[in-house]
Amino acid sequence: MTRLRAVLGTRARALEFALLTAARTAEIRGARWCEIDFESKTWTVPAERMKAREVHAVHLSDRAIEILETQCGISTKYVFPSVRGEGAPLSNMAMLGCLRRLGLAALN
């Protein structure tokens, strides 16, 4: 986590957020601002984005909230947007690429 926190950028913050919340990468990539409640420190993932098709509430740690705060203003829709444009979420390979750059994922 120390090495990951030293890496700048959305990909690294998305990966750190995934580790802190134990959420699936698809849920992280698709996270929208309307799902985040800063007051109650809760991220509510709608059923249609969950593998089990049930609403899932994630209680957020102080560090997870800090990550969200660093992402504010980057996109009006996605918490972790694509670097290629406002209308798309982070790519499905972004977090794996971050792991590889840290030397923590084997290349296939």
Sequence and secondary structure as in RCSB ss.txt:
>XXXX:A:sequence
MTRLRAVLGTRARALEFALLTAARTAEIRGARWCEIDFESKTWTVPAERMKAREVHAVHLSDRAIEILETQCGIS
TKYVFPSVRGEGAPLSNMAMLGCLRRLGLAALN
>XXXX:A:secstr
 HHHHTS SHHHHHHHHHHHHT  HHHHHT BGGGEETTTTEEEE GGGSTTSS EEEE  HHHHHHHHHHTTT 
SSBSSB TT TTSB  TTHHHHHHHHTT S   
